[in-house]
Amino acid sequence: MSLQNGLNKFFSALGKVFRVPTASAYSQARQKLDPEVFVYLRETMVADFYELYCVEGLVRKWRGHRVLACDGTILNVMDNPQTRAEYFVQTNQPGNPVAVQAQSCVLYDLLNQVVVGATLGTRTGEKEHLLEKLGPQLGSGDLLILDRLYADYKILAQGVAGGWEVVVRLPKNSFKESRALFKTGAKIPREKEITLICPEKSRAYVRAQGLPESLTVRVVRVELKGGTIEVLATTLRDVSKYPAEEFKVLYGWRWNEETFFDRIKNIFDVERFSGISPRVIQQDYFGVLFLATFASILAVTDQQALAQKSSAPPESPGEAAAVPARQPLAGSRQVNQSICYVALIERVVEILLKKGSEEKVLDELHYLFRTSPIRARPGRSFPRTMSQKRFRQQIRWQKYGKKIVA
């Protein structure tokens, strides 16, 4: 809706219709709001989540490790002199400007679906975002799962020095010590340990940070469906504690961050910014990350209730006999994130303002969160085709591109 209609709806919900400001007054006032307020709210909420929910056994971990991933995505923003100075201009092959874009990087808890850290800026490289801004938010014992873009000696060395663990997918041409594992044959080992020597291009950084110039890592060979071979490098060297057969599922959890990016772009419409200045863009971006994390934390108890209901036996033998036999549904029931987000957005103001009705609002949210659950189907996949990709690009252009250009 238009900005003025949004203000009218907001102040009507507050019961203050006669205090509705104009869209111009609102736009000027929000320039005084530091986007860091949303970062502070999210970080405070996440810290409380780990402290309080851990006591109740509701924080999910793998073998005692908090499982995190770091990845980036590109956001299209409005084209004006301010955004061009703050972010970067994407050009086509002849060098003509196409769009102004911002680089978003997110440190994400894969099992608990909360944003631990995030950056928004120019395209300096995702590895730099991790090493310089997000890395300090990793704690001792954390496990960081990374895609092959992050296969870098500096990241492995930083993990060893910082006390956090790393699992990273390797490109075939990354470390020469691991290239043999990509081959096929009966004599190819499933895993082995290799010693990496710091490459010349990374030596200045490694020495400046006081990192080790050589380190030993474990490489694990994983065979995917269809026979594709992938190789993972990891600092988890204890073979008895971390069996090789678990790494396929462990690395597969990284996809949860990809689906998170899909949700914030297509449910929260994060690229449909409510203003054109970098400050407003940052307010919208960090505000969306706060709301998405808020929804995930609120839904923890609902997810637990759905999981228990999925695995619970019939209440009595007679109950099972009275129900006609049918094929059981595959997969466990999970909270529908789309329903969570929409339900929260409609009620978040009442919660944050603490008008005395927050307990009633929370009861309503938990009830809605448990409606229309979805089924998690392990191993389910859909082949990608070029025609599907072009169709998605056309939809994206109609939804976002035309508005940005206009």
C-alpha positions as CSV (number, residue, x, y, z in Angstrom):
1,M,0.0,0.0,0.0
2,S,1.0,3.6,-0.3
3,L,3.0,5.2,2.6
4,Q,0.1,7.4,3.7
5,N,-2.3,4.5,3.7
6,G,0.2,2.5,5.8
7,L,0.4,5.4,8.3
8,N,-3.4,5.6,8.4
9,K,-3.6,1.9,9.2
10,F,-0.9,2.0,11.8
11,F,-2.3,4.9,13.8
12,S,-5.8,3.4,13.5
13,A,-4.5,0.3,15.2
14,L,-3.1,2.5,18.0
15,G,-6.4,4.2,18.4
16,K,-4.8,7.6,17.5
17,V,-6.4,8.4,14.1
18,F,-6.3,12.2,14.8
19,R,-2.6,12.1,15.3
20,V,-1.8,10.6,11.8
21,P,1.3,12.4,10.4
22,T,1.7,13.2,6.7
23,A,3.9,11.0,4.6
24,S,6.4,13.8,4.3
25,A,6.7,14.3,8.0
26,Y,7.2,10.6,8.6
27,S,9.9,10.4,5.9
28,Q,11.8,13.3,7.5
29,A,11.4,11.9,11.0
30,R,12.7,8.4,10.1
31,Q,16.0,9.9,8.9
32,K,16.8,10.5,12.6
33,L,16.4,6.7,13.4
34,D,19.7,4.8,13.4
35,P,19.3,1.4,11.7
36,E,21.5,0.0,14.4
37,V,18.4,0.0,16.7
38,F,17.1,-3.1,14.8
39,V,20.5,-4.8,15.0
40,Y,20.5,-4.1,18.8
41,L,17.0,-5.5,19.2
42,R,17.9,-8.7,17.2
43,E,21.2,-9.3,19.0
44,T,19.6,-8.8,22.4
45,M,16.7,-11.2,21.5
46,V,19.1,-13.9,20.2
47,A,21.3,-13.6,23.3
48,D,18.3,-14.2,25.5
49,F,17.2,-17.0,23.3
50,Y,20.5,-18.9,23.7
51,E,20.6,-18.3,27.4
52,L,16.9,-19.0,28.4
53,Y,15.9,-21.6,25.8
54,C,19.1,-23.6,26.4
55,V,18.1,-24.1,30.0
56,E,14.8,-25.7,28.8
57,G,16.7,-27.9,26.2
58,L,15.1,-26.1,23.2
59,V,18.3,-24.9,21.5
60,R,19.1,-27.4,18.8
61,K,22.8,-28.4,18.4
62,W,24.8,-31.1,16.6
63,R,27.2,-33.1,18.9
64,G,27.4,-30.1,21.2
65,H,28.1,-27.6,18.4
66,R,26.0,-24.6,17.4
67,V,25.7,-25.1,13.6
68,L,26.1,-21.9,11.7
69,A,26.5,-20.9,8.0
70,C,27.6,-17.8,6.3
71,D,26.5,-16.8,2.9
72,G,25.7,-13.8,0.8
73,T,23.0,-12.6,-1.5
74,I,22.6,-9.5,-3.8
75,L,19.8,-7.0,-3.2
76,N,18.5,-4.6,-5.8
77,V,18.1,-1.1,-4.5
78,M,16.9,2.2,-5.9
79,D,19.2,4.0,-8.4
80,N,20.2,7.4,-7.2
81,P,23.5,9.3,-6.4
82,Q,23.3,8.3,-2.7
83,T,22.9,4.6,-3.3
84,R,25.6,4.6,-6.1
85,A,28.0,6.1,-3.6
86,E,27.0,3.6,-0.8
87,Y,26.8,0.4,-2.7
88,F,27.8,-0.7,-6.3
89,V,26.6,-0.4,-9.8
90,Q,26.1,-3.6,-11.8
91,T,26.9,-3.3,-15.5
92,N,26.4,-5.5,-18.5
93,Q,29.0,-6.7,-20.9
94,P,29.4,-3.4,-22.8
95,G,29.8,-1.6,-19.5
96,N,26.5,0.1,-19.3
97,P,24.9,0.5,-15.9
98,V,22.1,-2.0,-15.3
99,A,21.1,-1.6,-11.6
100,V,22.4,-0.5,-8.2
101,Q,22.9,-3.4,-5.9
102,A,24.0,-4.1,-2.3
103,Q,25.9,-7.1,-0.9
104,S,24.1,-8.8,2.0
105,C,26.0,-11.4,4.1
106,V,24.3,-13.3,6.9
107,L,25.6,-15.5,9.7
108,Y,22.8,-17.9,10.2
109,D,22.0,-20.6,12.8
110,L,20.9,-23.5,10.6
111,L,19.1,-25.6,13.2
112,N,17.4,-22.8,15.1
113,Q,16.7,-20.5,12.1
114,V,18.0,-17.3,13.8
115,V,20.2,-14.6,12.4
116,V,23.4,-14.3,14.4
117,G,25.0,-11.5,12.4
118,A,24.5,-9.6,9.2
119,T,26.1,-7.0,7.0
120,L,24.9,-4.8,4.1
121,G,27.4,-2.9,2.0
122,T,29.4,-2.8,-1.2
123,R,30.7,-5.8,-3.1
124,T,34.1,-6.2,-1.3
125,G,33.9,-10.0,-1.4
126,E,31.9,-12.4,0.9
127,K,35.0,-13.8,2.5
128,E,36.0,-10.3,3.6
129,H,32.6,-9.8,5.2
130,L,33.1,-13.0,7.1
131,L,36.6,-12.4,8.2
132,E,36.3,-8.8,9.1
133,K,32.8,-8.3,10.4
134,L,31.0,-11.6,11.1
135,G,33.9,-13.8,12.3
136,P,34.2,-12.0,15.7
137,Q,30.6,-13.2,16.4
138,L,31.7,-16.8,16.3
139,G,32.4,-18.4,19.7
140,S,34.5,-21.3,20.9
141,G,32.9,-24.6,19.8
142,D,30.8,-23.2,17.0
143,L,30.7,-25.1,13.8
144,L,30.7,-23.0,10.6
145,I,29.5,-24.7,7.3
146,L,30.5,-22.9,4.1
147,D,30.1,-23.3,0.4
148,R,33.0,-23.6,-2.0
149,L,33.3,-19.8,-2.5
150,Y,34.7,-19.7,1.1
151,A,37.4,-22.4,0.5
152,D,40.3,-20.3,1.6
153,Y,43.3,-21.0,3.8
154,K,42.7,-17.8,5.8
155,I,39.2,-19.0,6.9
156,L,40.5,-22.4,8.0
157,A,43.4,-20.8,9.9
158,Q,41.1,-18.3,11.5
159,G,38.8,-21.1,12.7
160,V,41.7,-23.0,14.2
161,A,43.1,-19.9,16.0
162,G,39.6,-18.8,17.2
163,G,38.5,-22.1,18.6
164,W,35.6,-22.6,16.1
165,E,35.3,-25.5,13.7
166,V,34.9,-25.3,9.9
167,V,33.3,-27.6,7.2
168,V,33.8,-26.2,3.7
169,R,33.1,-27.6,0.3
170,L,36.1,-27.6,-1.9
171,P,36.3,-26.7,-5.7
172,K,38.2,-29.2,-7.7
173,N,41.0,-26.8,-8.3
174,S,41.3,-25.4,-4.7
175,F,44.0,-27.2,-2.6
176,K,46.2,-29.6,-4.7
177,E,46.4,-32.0,-1.7
178,S,42.7,-32.7,-2.0
179,R,42.3,-33.1,-5.8
180,A,42.9,-36.8,-5.8
181,L,39.7,-37.4,-3.8
182,F,37.5,-36.1,-6.7
183,K,38.6,-39.0,-8.9
184,T,36.6,-42.2,-9.1
185,G,38.0,-45.7,-8.4
186,A,38.1,-48.4,-5.8
187,K,41.5,-47.2,-4.5
188,I,40.4,-43.6,-3.8
189,P,40.1,-43.2,0.0
190,R,36.9,-41.9,1.6
191,E,38.8,-39.6,3.8
192,K,42.3,-38.6,4.8
193,E,44.3,-35.8,6.6
194,I,46.3,-33.3,4.6
195,T,48.7,-30.6,5.6
196,L,48.1,-27.2,4.1
197,I,50.8,-24.6,3.7
198,C,49.8,-20.9,3.6
199,P,49.8,-19.7,0.0
200,E,51.8,-16.6,-0.9
201,K,48.8,-14.5,-1.6
202,S,47.5,-15.0,2.0
203,R,50.8,-14.8,3.8
204,A,50.6,-11.1,4.6
205,Y,47.1,-11.4,6.2
206,V,48.0,-14.6,8.1
207,R,51.1,-13.0,9.6
208,A,49.3,-9.8,10.5
209,Q,46.7,-11.7,12.3
210,G,49.2,-14.1,14.0
211,L,47.6,-17.2,12.4
212,P,49.4,-20.5,11.8
213,E,51.3,-20.7,8.5
214,S,50.6,-24.4,8.2
215,L,47.7,-26.5,9.5
216,T,46.4,-30.1,9.2
217,V,42.8,-30.6,8.1
218,R,40.6,-33.6,7.4
219,V,39.1,-34.0,3.9
220,V,36.0,-36.2,3.4
221,R,34.7,-37.6,0.2
222,V,30.9,-37.4,-0.2
223,E,28.9,-39.1,-3.0
224,L,25.7,-37.4,-3.9
225,K,22.6,-38.8,-5.6
226,G,23.4,-39.4,-9.3
227,G,27.1,-40.2,-8.6
228,T,28.5,-36.6,-8.2
229,I,31.5,-36.5,-6.0
230,E,32.0,-33.6,-3.5
231,V,34.9,-33.1,-1.2
232,L,34.6,-31.4,2.2
233,A,37.5,-30.0,4.2
234,T,37.0,-29.8,7.9
235,T,38.8,-29.0,11.2
236,L,36.8,-31.8,12.8
237,R,39.6,-34.3,12.8
238,D,38.3,-36.8,15.5
239,V,37.2,-39.7,13.3
240,S,35.5,-41.6,16.2
241,K,33.5,-38.5,17.4
242,Y,32.7,-37.2,13.9
243,P,32.1,-40.2,11.5
244,A,32.5,-39.6,7.8
245,E,29.0,-40.8,7.0
246,E,27.4,-37.9,8.9
247,F,29.0,-35.2,6.8
248,K,26.6,-35.5,3.9
249,V,23.6,-34.7,6.1
250,L,25.6,-32.1,8.0
251,Y,26.6,-30.2,4.9
252,G,23.1,-30.5,3.6
253,W,21.8,-28.4,6.4
254,R,23.5,-25.4,4.7
255,W,20.5,-25.3,2.4
256,N,18.5,-23.9,5.3
257,E,20.2,-20.5,4.7
258,E,19.3,-20.6,1.0
259,T,15.6,-21.1,1.9
260,F,16.0,-18.3,4.5
261,F,17.1,-15.9,1.7
262,D,14.1,-17.1,-0.4
263,R,11.7,-16.3,2.5
264,I,13.0,-12.8,3.2
265,K,12.9,-11.9,-0.5
266,N,9.5,-13.5,-1.4
267,I,7.5,-13.4,1.8
268,F,8.9,-10.3,3.5
269,D,9.6,-8.6,0.2
270,V,12.9,-7.2,1.5
271,E,13.8,-5.6,-1.8
272,R,10.5,-3.7,-1.9
273,F,12.1,-0.9,0.1
274,S,10.0,1.9,1.5
275,G,12.4,4.7,0.6
276,I,15.3,5.6,-1.6
277,S,18.0,6.7,0.8
278,P,20.7,4.3,2.1
279,R,19.5,4.9,5.7
280,V,15.9,3.8,4.9
281,I,17.2,0.8,3.0
282,Q,19.3,-0.2,6.0
283,Q,16.3,0.3,8.3
284,D,14.1,-2.0,6.1
285,Y,16.8,-4.6,5.7
286,F,17.8,-4.9,9.4
287,G,14.2,-4.6,10.4
288,V,13.2,-7.6,8.2
289,L,16.1,-9.7,9.8
290,F,14.8,-8.7,13.2
291,L,11.2,-9.8,12.4
292,A,12.3,-13.0,10.7
293,T,14.4,-14.0,13.8
294,F,11.6,-12.9,16.1
295,A,9.2,-15.3,14.3
296,S,11.6,-18.2,14.4
297,I,12.1,-17.8,18.2
298,L,8.4,-17.5,18.9
299,A,7.8,-20.6,16.9
300,V,10.3,-22.8,18.8
301,T,7.7,-24.2,21.3
302,D,5.1,-24.7,18.5
303,Q,7.6,-26.6,16.4
304,Q,8.3,-28.8,19.4
305,A,4.6,-29.5,19.9
306,L,4.1,-30.4,16.3
307,A,7.1,-32.7,16.3
308,Q,5.8,-34.5,19.4
309,K,2.3,-34.8,17.9
310,S,3.8,-36.3,14.7
311,S,5.6,-39.0,16.7
312,A,3.0,-39.6,19.3
313,P,1.2,-43.1,19.2
314,P,-2.7,-43.3,19.2
315,E,-4.1,-42.4,22.6
316,S,-5.8,-45.8,22.9
317,P,-5.9,-49.2,21.0
318,G,-9.6,-48.5,20.2
319,E,-8.8,-45.1,18.7
320,A,-6.5,-46.8,16.1
321,A,-9.1,-49.4,15.3
322,A,-11.8,-46.8,14.7
323,V,-9.8,-44.9,12.1
324,P,-9.8,-46.4,8.6
325,A,-6.3,-47.6,7.6
326,R,-4.5,-45.2,5.3
327,Q,-1.0,-44.6,4.0
328,P,1.0,-42.6,6.6
329,L,2.2,-39.2,5.5
330,A,6.0,-39.0,5.0
331,G,8.1,-36.6,7.0
332,S,7.5,-34.8,10.2
333,R,5.2,-31.8,10.6
334,Q,6.8,-28.3,10.7
335,V,5.7,-24.8,11.3
336,N,4.7,-23.0,8.1
337,Q,7.0,-20.0,8.0
338,S,4.8,-18.1,5.6
339,I,1.9,-18.2,8.1
340,C,4.3,-17.2,11.0
341,Y,5.7,-14.2,9.2
342,V,2.3,-12.8,8.2
343,A,0.7,-13.4,11.6
344,L,3.6,-11.7,13.4
345,I,3.6,-8.6,11.2
346,E,0.0,-8.0,12.0
347,R,0.7,-8.1,15.8
348,V,4.3,-7.1,16.3
349,V,3.3,-3.5,17.3
350,E,1.1,-4.7,20.1
351,I,3.9,-6.9,21.4
352,L,6.6,-4.2,21.3
353,L,4.5,-1.4,22.8
354,K,3.5,-3.6,25.8
355,K,0.0,-2.2,26.0
356,G,-1.1,-4.9,28.5
357,S,-2.4,-7.3,26.0
358,E,0.8,-9.0,24.9
359,E,0.0,-12.3,26.6
360,K,-3.3,-12.5,24.7
361,V,-1.5,-11.6,21.5
362,L,1.2,-14.3,22.1
363,D,-1.5,-16.9,22.7
364,E,-3.1,-15.9,19.4
365,L,0.2,-16.2,17.6
366,H,1.0,-19.6,19.0
367,Y,-2.4,-20.8,17.9
368,L,-1.9,-19.5,14.4
369,F,1.7,-20.9,14.2
370,R,0.3,-24.4,14.7
371,T,-2.3,-24.1,11.9
372,S,-1.6,-25.6,8.4
373,P,1.8,-27.2,9.2
374,I,3.9,-28.4,6.3
375,R,5.6,-31.8,5.9
376,A,9.4,-32.1,5.8
377,R,10.2,-34.7,3.2
378,P,13.9,-35.8,3.5
379,G,15.5,-36.4,0.2
380,R,12.9,-34.6,-1.8
381,S,14.4,-32.6,-4.8
382,F,13.2,-31.0,-8.0
383,P,15.5,-30.8,-11.1
384,R,16.3,-27.3,-12.3
385,T,15.8,-26.5,-16.0
386,M,16.7,-23.5,-18.0
387,S,13.0,-22.8,-18.8
388,Q,12.1,-22.7,-15.1
389,K,15.0,-20.3,-14.5
390,R,13.9,-18.0,-17.3
391,F,10.3,-18.1,-15.9
392,R,11.6,-17.2,-12.4
393,Q,13.6,-14.3,-13.9
394,Q,10.5,-13.0,-15.7
395,I,8.4,-13.1,-12.5
396,R,11.2,-11.3,-10.6
397,W,11.5,-8.6,-13.2
398,Q,7.7,-8.0,-13.1
399,K,7.7,-7.9,-9.3
400,Y,10.9,-5.9,-8.6
401,G,12.8,-4.8,-11.7
402,K,10.1,-2.7,-13.3
403,K,9.5,-0.8,-10.1
404,I,13.2,0.0,-9.6
405,V,13.7,1.2,-13.2
406,A,10.5,3.2,-13.1
